[in-house]
Amino acid sequence: MQHHQIYDLVDLNLAEFSSQRREIEGISEFRDNPDYEHFDATQLFYDCVLSPDGKSLRFTAPLFGSFWDVFRAAIRIDGEPVSRLKRVSIPRTSSPRCELVEVPWREGSQLSFVIDGQSIPITPRSSAANAFKGRNALLCVSKNNDLTWIRDWAQFHANAHGADAVVLFDNGSDAYRLEDISACLAEVDGIDVSAVVRAPFEYGRQLKKPFKLNTKFFQVGMLNLARRDFLAQSRAVLSIDIDEMVMRGKNSIFDVACRSPFGMVSTRGKWVFPDPKLELPLPHNANVYLPERYFSQPKWCARPNGLLSRIGWDVHAVGARFEGLGRVWPRNEWHVHCAGTTTSWKSWSRRFKKNNDLTFSKAVANQWDACLGSGQGK
């Protein structure tokens, strides 16, 4: 039975309740930097959801910094302060970008936060994990990607790897409605379950002057929100952007991840370009030329309950400092990063550099033929 639904997260932003702003190490040096406006200074947490068994609350938040003291001082259950807070920072390295907090919960309790003397009631949402139980799921963050690209992205992975579910976090699209995305996914053969999640939060930036500081909290937060709720009971999860496709091999990428002793597999990335004479943007199947160089960042497929997944999910890795384990078994899984399929939101991307060393790839074109019926390989 098909199940396609739009979800709203239960978040708390302090902008309308308090003058307090997030402070993290080094951020004061950037206050006069134009990119400072992309620093999320007011979001206390992205979501509050009941665990699948209903015995705890699971919060997902940006890197707390100074807001950790605000969070633990403000939280109330049945009007009383909460002392038992389990906090984990992700990734578990010296540069975390999101926070996970778990709090014991009893059915019938009332949750609130007291901010600057004002009590703010919060109603946790119910877990969505059961809808994705046992599924081979695609996971991504998207903003204003063409609906045809979203459909082709889902259809390709359904045909090539047996994907049958999608969780898409929409980061504030204004080119269409979330209902349009949901309807698009419902039309894909093989995709039986989907969640389109409204997530219009600040994406963040990599600040570079006077020194590097990564404030891109959002995507890591959404990945781990999915790991602990929507996809907690899934068979396996492929984290892959709309402009990326995992090429079909001898086995489904989901099967490969499930057989891995580490519970995940990393895919090697290759940029693939359209004919330079064509004007961007273009659909996936127009990208059929490989450059001599320009490898793309790795992506991954993992079991949510796998050994490395328990440490946390990042954009290009699973398991933080142990991520290398997933890159050595096996070594023949790869994905293409489609340079011509873009909303141009990263104007500095290498996809916009002129490439004169392109070679037509029969292998890539044949994959489009087999899984999208493009005709490019003929």
VOVEXSE-795349 format. One line per 3 residues: their letters; for each residue x, y, z of C-alpha. Coordinates in pm, 1 decimal. Layout:
residues N
a) X:Y:Z; ...
END
This chain:
residues 378
mqh) 0.0:0.0:0.0; 133.3:342.8:-92.4; 190.2:611.2:170.1
hqi) 299.7:960.6:64.4; 286.3:1230.9:329.7; 404.7:1583.9:410.1
ydl) 550.3:1634.9:757.3; 602.8:1943.4:972.3; 879.6:1939.3:1229.6
vdl) 833.2:2064.2:1587.0; 1100.7:2331.4:1627.2; 1176.0:2628.0:1851.3
nla) 1336.4:2949.5:1726.8; 1424.1:3208.8:1991.8; 1401.8:3510.0:1758.5
efs) 1043.8:3589.0:1860.5; 1091.6:3514.9:2231.0; 1434.6:3642.2:2331.8
sqr) 1728.0:3865.5:2242.7; 1968.6:3579.9:2320.8; 2187.0:3468.9:2029.4
rei) 2398.8:3158.7:1975.9; 2769.5:3201.2:2048.1; 3023.7:2945.9:1926.7
egi) 3400.8:2953.0:1937.3; 3537.4:3191.1:1674.2; 3205.4:3336.5:1556.2
sef) 3275.0:3682.4:1702.9; 3551.5:3728.0:1444.2; 3292.7:3705.8:1165.1
rdn) 3032.2:3958.0:1276.2; 3135.3:4204.7:1004.6; 3169.2:3932.7:739.4
pdy) 2889.8:3929.9:473.6; 2848.2:3555.3:528.8; 2759.3:3608.3:895.2
ehf) 2394.4:3647.9:791.8; 2397.9:3276.6:703.5; 2493.7:3180.7:1059.6
dat) 2192.6:3037.8:1244.3; 2203.5:3239.1:1565.0; 1847.6:3180.8:1690.5
qlf) 1730.5:2821.8:1626.0; 1725.9:2637.4:1958.9; 1625.3:2303.6:1804.4
ydc) 1500.9:2171.8:1470.0; 1267.6:1901.3:1594.2; 1121.5:1724.2:1893.1
vls) 980.1:1376.4:1831.0; 873.6:1079.3:2040.7; 1094.8:772.5:2010.8
pdg) 926.2:479.0:1831.7; 855.5:313.8:2169.7; 722.0:638.5:2317.5
ksl) 958.9:627.3:2616.4; 1179.8:924.6:2531.5; 1187.0:1258.4:2350.8
rft) 1443.5:1302.9:2076.0; 1563.3:1654.4:1998.4; 1775.7:1747.3:1697.3
apl) 1948.7:2085.9:1709.5; 2219.3:2293.7:1544.0; 2553.9:2305.2:1722.8
fgs) 2448.1:2441.1:2061.7; 2747.7:2650.2:2165.9; 2611.1:2890.8:2426.9
fwd) 2258.1:2758.7:2368.5; 2330.7:2438.0:2560.3; 2300.4:2630.6:2887.5
vfr) 1981.5:2791.3:2754.0; 1832.9:2453.8:2653.7; 1894.3:2269.0:2978.7
aai) 1785.4:2565.3:3193.5; 1466.3:2616.4:2992.0; 1327.5:2264.6:2944.1
rid) 1036.5:2160.2:3164.5; 831.3:1841.0:3187.4; 507.4:1882.7:3380.1
gep) 641.0:2220.5:3491.9; 955.1:2077.4:3650.6; 1319.0:2122.6:3539.5
vsr) 1477.7:1820.2:3372.9; 1811.0:1686.8:3494.7; 1844.1:1365.0:3291.6
lkr) 1959.4:1488.3:2950.6; 2161.9:1264.1:2719.8; 2356.5:1481.1:2473.2
vsi) 2560.4:1370.7:2168.6; 2741.3:1600.9:1924.8; 2765.9:1497.0:1556.4
prt) 3006.0:1432.6:1395.1; 3200.9:1306.6:1695.6; 3513.3:1500.7:1604.3
ssp) 3666.0:1832.9:1703.5; 3423.0:2010.7:1464.4; 3066.0:1898.2:1544.0
rce) 2776.6:2060.2:1355.5; 2461.1:1924.2:1515.5; 2341.2:1808.9:1855.0
lve) 2116.9:1520.6:1959.2; 1945.3:1520.6:2297.1; 1734.6:1243.2:2448.0
vpw) 1506.0:1292.1:2747.2; 1297.0:1030.3:2935.3; 922.6:1065.1:2873.7
reg) 597.0:932.2:3013.4; 272.0:928.8:2820.4; 44.1:1212.9:2924.8
sql) 327.8:1445.4:3031.5; 346.8:1811.1:2924.1; 657.6:1965.3:2766.6
sfv) 746.1:2333.1:2776.4; 1043.3:2569.4:2759.9; 1078.1:2874.6:2982.8
idg) 1261.5:3147.8:2790.4; 1317.9:3486.4:2956.2; 1027.5:3421.7:3193.3
qsi) 785.9:3312.3:2918.8; 658.1:2951.4:2914.9; 637.2:2808.3:2563.1
pit) 435.7:2483.6:2529.8; 575.5:2224.5:2289.4; 378.6:1926.0:2158.7
prs) 619.2:1651.8:2042.1; 523.0:1487.8:1715.7; 473.1:1113.1:1685.7
saa) 742.1:898.1:1529.1; 717.8:827.3:1155.4; 958.6:531.9:1170.6
naf) 697.8:260.1:1122.9; 605.7:385.6:773.9; 961.8:317.2:654.0
kgr) 1020.4:-12.4:836.1; 1219.6:-257.3:622.8; 1246.9:-13.5:328.5
nal) 1535.6:67.2:95.9; 1520.5:444.7:127.7; 1666.9:744.9:-52.5
lcv) 1755.8:1044.0:164.2; 1828.2:1400.5:55.1; 1797.6:1772.4:123.0
skn) 1651.7:1977.9:-162.7; 1557.0:2335.1:-251.4; 1388.5:2435.7:-577.2
ndl) 1521.3:2137.7:-771.7; 1313.3:2082.1:-1085.1; 1031.2:1835.0:-1018.7
twi) 1135.8:1636.4:-1326.2; 1485.1:1597.6:-1177.4; 1337.2:1475.9:-848.1
rdw) 1119.6:1224.8:-1033.3; 1409.3:1097.9:-1248.6; 1640.7:1076.8:-945.4
aqf) 1390.1:857.4:-760.7; 1302.0:653.0:-1070.8; 1666.1:583.3:-1156.3
han) 1745.1:449.7:-810.2; 1421.6:249.0:-799.2; 1513.3:85.0:-1131.5
ahg) 1886.9:49.9:-1069.0; 1891.5:-49.8:-701.8; 1541.3:-131.4:-583.3
ada) 1479.2:186.9:-383.3; 1118.5:186.0:-262.5; 1103.7:485.9:-26.1
vvl) 1214.6:850.3:-12.7; 1269.7:1101.6:267.3; 1321.4:1451.6:125.3
fdn) 1385.1:1753.0:349.5; 1269.5:2064.2:165.0; 1483.6:2362.8:263.8
gsd) 1231.8:2636.4:181.6; 1147.5:2589.4:-187.0; 948.2:2875.5:-340.5
ayr) 926.0:2741.2:-697.7; 640.7:2504.7:-607.1; 445.7:2362.1:-313.4
led) 544.5:2065.5:-99.6; 226.8:1899.0:-223.4; 378.0:1910.3:-573.6
isa) 689.7:1724.6:-457.4; 479.0:1462.2:-282.2; 262.0:1413.4:-591.6
cla) 574.3:1384.1:-806.3; 717.1:1106.9:-586.7; 381.8:927.2:-580.6
evd) 406.7:892.8:-960.6; 741.1:708.2:-949.8; 712.2:336.1:-1022.5
gid) 851.3:142.9:-728.5; 844.7:424.3:-471.0; 570.4:313.5:-231.8
vsa) 644.3:539.7:64.9; 768.2:897.8:85.4; 801.8:1179.4:334.9
vvr) 841.6:1538.1:220.4; 954.5:1725.0:530.8; 911.4:2100.7:565.9
apf) 1250.0:2230.2:686.6; 1297.7:2601.3:600.7; 1599.1:2650.9:828.2
eyg) 1921.5:2842.5:764.9; 2154.4:2622.4:559.1; 2478.5:2784.3:680.0
rql) 2812.7:2859.3:519.1; 3178.4:2765.5:540.8; 3323.6:3094.9:669.4
kkp) 3681.3:3146.0:550.9; 3813.8:3478.2:677.2; 3997.6:3543.9:903.4
fkl) 4004.8:3163.0:947.9; 3787.8:2866.7:854.0; 3468.9:2806.7:1051.1
ntk) 3200.2:2566.5:932.2; 2850.3:2685.4:1024.2; 2666.6:2443.5:791.2
ffq) 2462.6:2284.1:1068.6; 2141.6:2214.9:876.0; 2220.4:1918.3:650.2
vgm) 2401.2:1716.9:916.0; 2109.9:1787.0:1147.4; 1852.8:1659.2:896.5
lnl) 2053.2:1343.5:819.8; 2067.8:1248.8:1186.7; 1707.3:1346.4:1245.7
arr) 1617.5:1094.8:973.6; 1848.8:833.3:1126.9; 1678.2:856.8:1464.8
dfl) 1319.2:887.8:1342.9; 1195.2:849.7:983.4; 1453.4:589.0:881.3
aqs) 1538.1:433.3:1217.5; 1378.3:100.4:1117.9; 1462.4:103.8:746.8
rav) 1659.4:-180.3:589.7; 1916.8:56.1:436.7; 1949.3:424.4:345.2
lsi) 2122.5:582.3:44.7; 2217.2:944.9:112.9; 2252.0:1104.4:-230.1
did) 2175.0:1451.5:-370.3; 1925.0:1515.1:-649.9; 2208.9:1583.4:-897.8
emv) 2385.1:1255.8:-811.7; 2312.5:901.0:-927.6; 2468.7:577.5:-801.1
mrg) 2555.5:370.5:-1107.2; 2411.3:21.9:-1129.7; 2658.3:-260.2:-1066.2
kns) 2626.0:-633.4:-1018.1; 2436.2:-581.1:-693.0; 2197.9:-326.4:-546.8
ifd) 2379.1:-64.0:-338.9; 2135.7:-143.9:-57.3; 2232.9:-512.4:-64.9
vac) 2601.3:-420.5:-63.8; 2555.6:-201.8:244.4; 2356.1:-470.2:425.0
rsp) 2628.4:-730.3:361.5; 2904.8:-501.2:482.0; 3046.3:-598.6:822.2
fgm) 3047.8:-228.4:908.2; 2688.7:-172.7:799.9; 2771.7:76.9:526.0
vst) 2947.8:130.3:196.0; 3100.3:447.1:54.5; 3066.4:532.1:-315.9
rgk) 3337.8:700.8:-521.6; 3222.4:1012.9:-703.9; 3290.4:1127.2:-1060.1
wvf) 3179.0:1453.3:-1218.4; 2993.8:1402.9:-1545.7; 2921.9:1691.1:-1785.8
pdp) 2684.1:1769.8:-2073.2; 2796.2:1886.7:-2415.5; 2969.9:2224.3:-2345.8
kle) 2767.2:2384.9:-2626.0; 2439.6:2324.9:-2441.5; 2289.5:2580.0:-2204.5
lpl) 2232.2:2486.4:-1840.2; 2032.5:2359.5:-1663.2; 1978.9:2014.6:-1817.3
phn) 1829.7:1681.4:-1705.8; 2048.1:1401.9:-1572.2; 2061.7:1207.1:-1897.1
anv) 2223.4:1499.2:-2081.7; 2534.9:1448.7:-1867.5; 2739.0:1194.6:-2065.7
ylp) 3094.9:1336.0:-2077.0; 3367.9:1253.8:-1826.0; 3664.4:1487.0:-1762.1
ery) 4017.4:1357.7:-1716.3; 4011.0:1472.3:-1354.9; 3765.8:1629.0:-1108.6
fsq) 3654.1:1353.3:-877.5; 3351.5:1429.5:-663.0; 3314.1:1378.1:-289.6
pkw) 3211.7:1029.1:-173.1; 2855.7:947.3:-68.5; 2727.2:649.2:127.4
car) 2462.0:384.7:184.0; 2413.4:247.7:534.7; 2200.8:39.3:765.9
png) 2054.3:275.4:1030.7; 2134.6:25.5:1304.8; 2476.8:-62.2:1162.5
lls) 2799.3:-40.7:1360.0; 2917.4:289.3:1208.9; 2569.3:445.2:1186.4
rig) 2544.3:439.8:1563.4; 2827.3:693.8:1573.1; 2637.7:930.0:1342.7
wdv) 2581.7:1035.9:981.8; 2765.7:1316.4:804.7; 2722.6:1445.9:448.6
hav) 3011.6:1246.8:302.8; 3079.4:989.0:573.5; 2933.0:757.4:834.2
gar) 3102.8:691.0:1165.9; 3317.3:1005.5:1205.8; 3682.5:911.4:1261.3
feg) 3607.2:547.7:1171.6; 3460.1:641.2:832.4; 3755.5:486.9:647.0
lgr) 3629.9:137.8:733.5; 3335.9:183.7:498.1; 3561.7:293.4:211.9
vwp) 3763.2:-25.7:188.0; 3477.6:-273.6:140.3; 3416.7:-297.6:-149.8
rne) 3582.1:-52.6:-392.3; 3370.2:-81.3:-708.2; 3063.1:126.3:-610.9
whv) 3051.4:469.9:-776.6; 2818.8:759.2:-843.0; 2809.7:1039.9:-1097.4
hca) 2767.1:1404.6:-1002.9; 2571.2:1566.9:-1285.9; 2727.6:1906.4:-1355.1
gtt) 2449.8:2021.7:-1587.3; 2164.9:1938.2:-1350.2; 2179.7:2235.9:-1117.8
tsw) 1989.3:2530.3:-972.8; 2325.2:2718.6:-971.6; 2304.1:2786.4:-598.0
ksw) 2677.5:2718.5:-561.6; 2811.6:2972.9:-809.6; 3169.9:2887.3:-709.0
srr) 3132.7:2516.2:-791.7; 3383.3:2346.1:-1022.0; 3089.8:2244.6:-1241.9
fkk) 3098.4:2598.3:-1386.7; 3465.2:2585.8:-1483.9; 3526.8:2543.6:-1854.2
nnd) 3628.8:2187.5:-1942.0; 3800.4:2112.3:-2271.8; 3915.3:1761.2:-2180.5
ltf) 3576.9:1586.6:-2192.7; 3531.5:1234.9:-2329.7; 3195.7:1080.0:-2417.5
ska) 3118.9:796.2:-2174.3; 2934.7:504.0:-2330.4; 2911.1:345.1:-1984.0
van) 2724.3:641.4:-1834.7; 2501.0:682.5:-2140.9; 2408.0:314.0:-2125.6
qwd) 2307.6:355.8:-1760.3; 2070.7:637.6:-1859.2; 1929.6:410.8:-2133.0
acl) 1879.0:119.0:-1897.7; 1731.4:305.9:-1602.3; 1573.6:617.6:-1753.5
gsg) 1524.4:524.5:-2121.6; 1712.6:833.9:-2238.4; 1833.9:709.2:-2573.7
qgk) 2174.6:870.7:-2509.7; 2362.0:542.8:-2544.1; 2233.7:454.9:-2889.0
END
